[in-house]
C-alpha cells in the first residue's frame, strides 16, 4: 500500500518539473500570514470580507485566526509554485454571507481549484449554486468532509460535485474525528470521496514557527496541492479528468470500510499515471 507520509513521491514530481507552476488555487479560510518563510511570495491576491460580506481593502494579507496559515502552508508544501488567491471569510460572525462573497470574488480570478477549508454543520444547500458555477467554469471544488466523526459531515464538503476529503493518520487509519456520511440520493452518495494526511501534520504557524495539526481541512489542503500538480501535468485536463484520476487511483485498505475511506487513500503518483494514460 502507498505509505501516506512517505513524501518521496514529491521528488518524482519535482524531477518531472511539476510544482504547480501556472496553477491558481482559490483558498477560503481565515486568511494567511505571508511573513512566514513558507508562504512568502505565494499569495497572488488577498481579500478580507467583513460581516456584511463587503470586501475590505488591506495593505497586506493577514490571518484572523491561525487555520488559514496552516492550510495554506500545506498547499504550498505540495505545490510550491502554485498561486494562492486567499479570501479571509471565517472567524468573526455571519460566515455564510462572507463565504458567498468570497466565492463571488474568486470567480473573478484565474484559478483551476477552489479549496474551501470550512464547513457548515449538516447538509445545507446554501452554497450549491455557487459551487456549480465553479464546476461549469472548469474549476475543481475541494472541501473537507468535517471533523464530526461517523455519520456526520459538513457543507459544502458533503455536496455532490465537491471533492470531499477525510483524514488518515500515519498508519493509514481514519481517526475518529474524521467525518463520513451516506446520503439517500442518486449521485455521490458516500462522503468523503477519498482521504489524505490529516493527523499530526506539520504546518506553518503565525509568527514564523511550525506546529502539528489535525483535521480534515489539513487533508483537503493536501489534496488541493496534489490537484495543482495534476493540472500542471495536463493543462487541458477537465475537472472530471483530474477528479477521476485522484479517486480511481486511491488505495482502499479494506473494502469493508468504504464508508470511512470513500474511494481510498490518495496516491499522487498513481493519479498522475492515470491522468496521463
N, C-alpha and C positions, 0 to 999 in steps of 0.2 A: 504494500500500500504506500502511496505517496505520503511522505512524512511532512506534516503540515508546517512544522517550524524549521525544516531544513531549507534554508534560503539559497542554496547553491543554484537553484533554478534561475535566480536573478542574474547570476553570472552568465548563464546561457543567453538570456535575453540581451544583456549588455553586449556580449560578443557579436550578436546579430545586429547590433545598432539600435535596439528597441529600448527606449527610456521614456516614452510618452511624448516625444518632441512633436509639436504642432497640434496637440490634442487639448482642447479646453474642457474643463470639468467644473460644472456648477456645484457649489459647496454651500449648503444651507445648514447653519449651526449657530453657535454663539458668537461667531467672529473668528479672528485669528491674530496671534501675536507675531507680527512679521519681524520683530527684533531677534527672535530665536534663530540661531545659526541654521537649523534645518529648514526654516521657512523663508529665510531672507531671499528676496528676489523671485519668489514663487507665485505671488498674487498679482494677477493681471488687472483685476478690478475688485473693488470692495464697496459695499453699501450697508449702512445701518438703517433699520426700519423702526420707527417709534411706535407707540401704542395705537396710533391712528393709521398705521400702515404707510406713513409718509417717509420717503427716502430723505435721510438727513446727511448733508454733506459733512465730511470729516477730513481733517488734514492728513490723516494716516489710519490704516486699518488697526483695529483693536479687538480684544476679546472681552465680552461682557461677563464671561464665566471662565471656564478652562477647557470645556468639552471640545470646542471648535479647534483650538490649537492642537489638542490631542489627535483628533480625526484627520486634520489637515496634514499633520506630520506623517501619518501612516500612508496617506495617498502619495505624498511626496517621497517617501522612502521607496515605495514600489515603482512610482513613475516620476522620477525627479525632474524630468524636462517638460512635464505637462504644465499647463497654465491653470491656475485656480481663479474662479470667479466666485468670491465669497460674499454671501449675504448673512448679516447678523440678524436673526429673526426669532430667536427664543431667549428666554430669561427676561422677565420684566412685564409680563401680562399681555393679554389679547393676542396670544400667539397664533391663532388660526388666521386672523386678519393679516398679521405680519408675514406669516409664511406664504400666503397667497400673493402678497405684494412682492415678496422676494422671488417667487416663481415667475411673476409677470416681468420683473426686472431681468431675470436670466434669459427670458425668451428674446431679449434684445441683443444677446451676446452670442459669439461663435463657440458653442460648446457641443460636444458629442455625448456627454454623460451628465445626468442630473443626479447628484448624490445628496439625498435628504437625510441628514443624521438626526432624526427627530421622529416623533410619533404621537398620535392621539389615541388614547386607550380604546380598544374595541374597533369595530368596523364603522367608520364614519365616512360617507361618500363625498365630503366637502371638497376634497382635492381632486376628485375623479376627472372632471372636465379639463382641469389644468394639466394633469398628467397626460391625458390623451393628446393634448396639443404638442407636448414634447415628443411623444412617440411618432406623431404624424410628421414631425419635422426631422425625423431621423436621429433623435436623442434618446439614449438608453436611461430610463429611470431606475435608480437603485436605492433601496431603503432597508434599514434594519427591521427585523420581524418584531423586535421588542424584547424587554427583559422580564416579562411576566411569568415565564415558565410554561409548562404543558397546559394546553387548552386556551392559551391567551395570545393575542397578537395586537399590533398597533397599526393604525392608518398613517401613511399610505402603504406601509410595508405589507399589508395583507390584501392589497388590491390585485385583481387580475391585470396584467400588463406592467406590473412593477417587479423587478428582480429583487426578491425578498431574501435577506441573508440572516442566518442564525450563526451562533458561535460554537467553536470547538476548542478544547484545550490541547496541550502538547501531546497528549496520548491519543488524540483523535476522538475523544469522547465529548458529547454535548453536555455542558454544565447545566445544572438545574435551573438557572435563571433564564436560559435561552428559550424564547417563546416558540410555540408551534400550535397550529390550529387547522382543523379540517372544516371546509365550508360546503354547504349544500348549494352548489351552483355548477353550471356546465363547464366553465373554464377555470383552470388554475386552482383546483380545489384544495390543494395541500400547500400550506406555507410553514416554514420557509421553502424557497426553491432550492437552496443549497446552503452550505455552511463554510465558514472560514475562521482563521485565527481570531479569537476574541476573549482570551483568558490569559491574564498576566502578560500582556503585550507591552513592550517598551515604547513609550510615546514621549513627545515633547511636552514640557510644562511651561507655562508663562514664566518669564524671567530668565530663560536660558537653561533650565535644568531638564531632567528627564524623570519619568516615573513609570510604574507598571499600572496598567488599566485593564478593566474587564468590561465587556458589554457587546451587544450585537451591533452597536454603532461602530465599534472598532473593526468588527468583521466586515461590515458593509463598506467602510472606507478602504480596507484592504482589497476587496473585490473591485471597487471603483478604480483603484490603481492598476489592477490586472486588466480590466476592460480597456483602460487607456493604452496599454501596451498592445493589446489586440487590434484596436482601431489604427494604431500607427503601423502595425504589421500589414494590415489590409485596409488602406484608407477608404476604399469604396465599399467596405462591408456595411450591410444593413444592420439595424438594431436587432432584428430577428436572428441574423447570422452570428453575431457576437454573443447574444443571449444563449442561443442553441449550443455554440461551442463551449461556453462555460458550463452549462448544465449537462450536456451529453458526455463530457469528458470527466465529470466529477466522480469521485470514488465513494461508493456506498459500502461501508464496512459490514453492515448486517441488514439484509432486506427486511427483517422484522422491525427495524427501527426507522423506516422511511418517514414516519410521521414526525421524527425528530430531526432527521438529516435532510429531508427533501431528496433531491437527486444525489446528494453526497457531498464530500469534501472537495472544495475547489482544487483543481490541478492545473496550474498555469501552463506548463509545458505541453500537457495533453490537449489543453484548449487551443493553444497555438497550432499544433499539428492538425487538429480537427478543422480549424478555421481555414488553414491554407491548403488543405487537401480535399 
